[in-house]
Amino acid sequence: MGDYPATDPSEPVELVVIGAGPAGTAAAVAASRAGIDTLIIDEARTAGGQVYRALPPEMPVTNAAGLGPDHGVGERLRHELSASPVRAAFGHRVWHVAPGGWVRAVGPQGLKSWRAQRMIVATGTVERIMPFPGWTTPGVIGLAAATILVKAQQVLPGRAVVVAGCGPLVAAVAAAILKGGGQVAAIVDLAGPGEWLAAMPALASRPDLLARGIGWLGRIRAAGVPIFFRHTVISAEGTESVTAALLQPIDDTGRPRDGRSRRIEADAIVIGHGLVPSTDVTRLLRLDHAYVPERGGWVVIRDEVCRTSDKRVYVAGDGAGISGALAAEIEGKLGGLTAAFDLGRLDHATYEYAVTEARPTLHRARRFGNAMGRMMALRTGLLDVARTDTVVCRCEDVSRGEIEAALADGADDMNRLKSWTRCGMGPCQGRFCGAAAATLVARPAGGREAAGTWTARVPIRPVPYEAFVADYRYEDLPFFTAGH
């Protein structure tokens, strides 16, 4: 897709930042302070992203200290943004980008379009959940979704909850449920104690986060919550809603191994199998990508100061590989400064000093984040719990059996699979079924790289049809007859 014609009524802007999490907010603030005309766009009502999501305005803060350190960091970022000259388009969903700096979004007043000299993509991650029997049952939700419920809405996901998956979110969500007065029926961790022990040197690089994790574990232990290491949920029981989770031990790949299964009664299962960089925008921009499992999967290729294969586009934060919130904020600042330098608003000495000053903190933050990224790397054996009739693509109701039948008929990469089965064609555009579908395609294709990834399509997010249609009356439509 090429550039739009010069007559396109897009608003010119020097820099557009897509995403207002820690990376995007820091990028916008840094660039604007250097004198760049900067616009930040986000679907949410305010800045913060998933980690630092603000409470809704109808829920005023009465005890900020009780909300934890993430709330304080989020408030700092929001204050810095509001105190800067950055223009903000909150409540706007970006549905289209194109090489040449074109960005289109839909918001409360309808369609908006901009053309930017530079663009910073800070779109963060999406959650990975590998399908298992019963995973579409009401009461099964993702770990990231549960953090929104508990942190931003102060709502518990259930009365008795099984919390399962990998990485620090497992303990964080379990501790938050307990703090909110809920019951955690069990914790199911894909990792074993040995994996956590091996990660300790890297975790010690962030003593603040390590101390927070120890605090979560202390609360979990004090509540007597059973922890099943090296286990996974192999099925969710229940028809109208979840009634129990069935657990089984796993091997290093996540494949269930022989061993006694356990049934845990629960009315909710909160589960997540890691995070995946959000690459729909960067793929639509046709940037260069590489497959790096320990960074979350497909990641955009960039240099140390966030430049990509397109000199007008920069990528910062977890959208370029899982590194954590602090690393994302520092990367965002570097991306903003680099854009300002490339636009001629910073001299070389000032720019190099800022980059050099940020590197030690960024290194420490990445060391911690990369350790968590390795623990959350996809364990492809998890897919072996899915039966032939288990739904993989929830949007289009495509089962594992239908996917494997297409593979047997010759659908040897992700885009052929999409064309033959509609897997990945739904409203989520393959964000939630992509990892599972790619795992299935990779087995006969000869590896994950050979399987490829979805080709990004417009719209990258669902857009109401009414946004494209004017409010006409039938009698207002022009009609022409022959000779007139």
C-alpha positions, -999 to 999 in steps of 0.1 A, spaced: 0 0 0 16 32 -11 12 69 -1 -22 86 -3 -26 114 -29 -16 150 -20 -53 159 -18 -60 136 11 -73 158 40 -49 146 66 -36 169 93 2 173 91 22 167 123 59 162 129 57 132 151 29 107 158 32 83 187 9 52 186 3 39 221 3 57 255 18 31 277 51 38 295 71 37 262 47 59 242 42 84 269 79 88 276 86 91 239 60 118 234 72 138 263 109 136 254 102 146 218 79 175 227 105 189 252 129 190 223 105 212 204 88 186 182 51 190 173 40 157 188 6 138 188 0 107 209 -29 84 201 -44 57 223 -76 38 225 -79 43 263 -92 73 279 -59 83 294 -22 73 294 -7 44 313 -12 13 292 -18 -21 307 7 -19 336 -1 17 347 -38 18 338 -57 45 356 -88 40 376 -120 51 358 -130 87 367 -162 74 384 -139 56 409 -121 84 427 -89 75 445 -93 75 483 -62 56 493 -34 60 467 -9 42 489 -31 11 490 -31 9 452 6 0 451 36 15 434 23 9 398 -4 35 405 22 61 416 43 55 385 12 58 363 2 91 379 37 104 373 36 95 337 2 111 332 13 142 350 44 145 328 23 141 297 -3 166 307 24 192 316 40 188 282 30 204 249 20 170 235 -14 169 218 -34 138 228 -60 118 209 -73 95 236 -103 73 229 -91 69 193 -86 35 178 -59 34 151 -72 12 123 -49 20 94 -12 30 89 8 32 58 44 39 47 49 76 43 36 85 78 -1 81 72 -22 73 103 -59 69 105 -81 64 136 -117 65 146 -128 83 178 -158 99 194 -162 124 165 -156 99 138 -126 94 115 -94 113 119 -63 112 96 -28 125 101 4 125 81 35 125 102 72 132 93 82 106 119 63 78 137 70 60 170 52 27 174 47 18 211 19 -7 209 30 -31 237 19 -67 238 -10 -90 235 -17 -120 257 -9 -155 246 -33 -183 257 -29 -217 242 -62 -235 236 -73 -264 258 -107 -282 262 -131 -258 278 -111 -227 274 -141 -209 258 -163 -216 288 -176 -185 306 -153 -179 336 -120 -186 318 -102 -153 313 -67 -142 306 -41 -130 332 -38 -96 315 -76 -93 315 -77 -102 352 -52 -74 360 -76 -49 344 -105 -62 365 -86 -62 397 -64 -31 393 -85 -8 372 -120 -19 381 -114 -34 415 -135 -64 406 -126 -100 414 -127 -125 386 -146 -151 408 -152 -164 443 -128 -193 440 -101 -188 413 -75 -210 398 -46 -188 386 -24 -205 360 3 -198 335 38 -185 336 58 -154 346 54 -128 373 17 -121 364 7 -154 380 18 -144 415 8 -107 409 -28 -116 400 -31 -143 428 -18 -118 454 -42 -91 441 -72 -114 444 -62 -123 479 -57 -86 488 -92 -79 474 -108 -105 497 -111 -133 471 -100 -169 473 -73 -185 452 -81 -222 449 -47 -230 434 -17 -216 415 -6 -236 385 29 -226 373 44 -239 341 79 -233 355 95 -253 382 114 -241 413 147 -248 395 138 -223 367 129 -196 392 162 -203 410 182 -200 378 166 -166 371 174 -152 405 207 -135 395 188 -115 367 159 -108 391 183 -94 416 192 -66 392 158 -51 401 157 -54 439 125 -34 440 106 -58 418 122 -88 435 111 -75 469 76 -70 455 75 -106 442 87 -119 476 58 -99 492 33 -115 468 47 -150 476 44 -142 513 8 -133 510 1 -164 489 19 -187 514 1 -171 544 -33 -178 527 -24 -215 524 -28 -215 486 -16 -247 470 11 -242 443 15 -268 415 49 -262 398 55 -277 364 17 -282 359 -8 -270 334 -46 -268 331 -56 -295 306 -93 -288 307 -120 -265 322 -151 -283 334 -185 -268 332 -211 -259 306 -228 -226 314 -198 -216 336 -166 -230 350 -170 -255 378 -135 -270 380 -100 -271 365 -82 -303 357 -44 -301 361 -16 -324 349 23 -323 352 42 -313 321 77 -318 307 101 -291 295 82 -284 264 49 -280 282 36 -314 270 15 -332 296 34 -363 309 22 -393 327 12 -385 362 -19 -382 384 -42 -354 372 -58 -332 399 -92 -317 399 -96 -283 415 -131 -269 421 -133 -232 410 -158 -208 395 -131 -190 375 -98 -199 357 -74 -170 351 -47 -182 327 -20 -169 305 9 -185 286 31 -154 282 30 -122 262 35 -116 225 48 -83 210 20 -65 191 32 -63 155 1 -55 135 12 -19 130 48 -27 122 38 -55 98 14 -31 80 43 -7 77 63 -35 61 92 -32 86 118 -60 89 110 -86 115 127 -117 130 115 -146 151 130 -145 186 112 -170 210 128 -156 242 116 -121 232 80 -132 227 80 -144 191 81 -121 160 98 -88 168 106 -58 147 143 -54 139 157 -21 152 190 -6 165 199 4 200 181 38 197 149 24 183 155 31 145 139 4 122 143 -5 86 122 25 77 142 56 87 110 75 95 97 49 120 109 40 155 97 12 178 99 13 216 88 -9 244 75 -45 246 62 -42 210 99 -48 200 104 -77 225 95 -84 260 116 -63 284 93 -49 311 78 -16 320 109 2 331 129 -8 300 99 3 279 99 38 295 136 42 289 133 30 254 105 54 248 126 83 259 154 72 236 130 68 207 117 103 213 152 118 216 163 99 184 133 113 165 142 148 177 178 143 167 169 130 133 146 160 128 174 183 136 161 196 170 190 182 191 227 187 185 249 156 184 266 163 218 233 167 237 218 136 221 249 114 227 250 125 264 214 116 269 218 82 252 250 74 272 233 84 305 203 61 299 223 30 289 232 16 324 197 18 337 183 3 305 208 -26 307 197 -34 342 160 -31 333 164 -53 303 183 -79 323 153 -84 345 128 -82 317 147 -106 294 148 -132 322 110 -129 325 108 -131 287 127 -164 287 104 -178 313 74 -168 292 88 -182 260 62 -204 242 62 -240 253 49 -256 221 39 -289 239 11 -270 256 -9 -274 224 -10 -312 228 -38 -309 254 -61 -296 226 -84 -322 211 -95 -324 175 -127 -305 183 -110 -279 205 -116 -244 191 -84 -226 181 -98 -195 164 -126 -182 186 -137 -154 162 -143 -178 133 -149 -210 153 -121 -229 136 -110 -261 154 -77 -279 157 -91 -307 135 -100 -282 107 -66 -267 108 -48 -300 106 -71 -311 77 -61 -279 58 -24 -286 66 -27 -321 53 -42 -307 21 -13 -284 15 -18 -252 35 19 -250 44 21 -214 58 1 -190 79 -15 -171 50 -26 -202 31 -41 -215 63 -60 -182 68 -73 -184 32 -84 -220 35 -100 -219 69 -107 -183 78 -85 -188 109 -72 -153 119 -98 -134 98 -121 -124 127 -123 -91 146 -90 -99 165 -71 -103 132 -54 -134 146 -39 -118 177 -53 -145 200 -52 -176 178 -19 -168 160 5 -185 184 -16 -217 185 -22 -217 147 15 -211 140 25 -239 163 4 -263 143 16 -250 109 53 -251 121 53 -288 127 49 -299 91 64 -267 76 98 -273 93 99 -246 119 83 -215 132 101 -192 107 90 -214 78 54 -211 89 56 -173 87 31 -150 101 -2 -133 91 0 -106 65 -14 -75 83 -47 -62 68 -67 -31 71 -85 -25 94 -61 -37 121 -88 -31 147 -126 -33 142 -142 -1 130 -179 7 131 -194 7 96 -213 39 104 -179 57 107 -175 54 69 -210 62 59 -225 97 59 -260 104 72 -279 108 39 -316 109 32 -327 90 1 -341 121 -15 -307 138 -12 -290 113 -34 -282 126 -69 -297 107 -98 -288 112 -135 -306 103 -166 -293 98 -201 -285 130 -218 -282 151 -185 
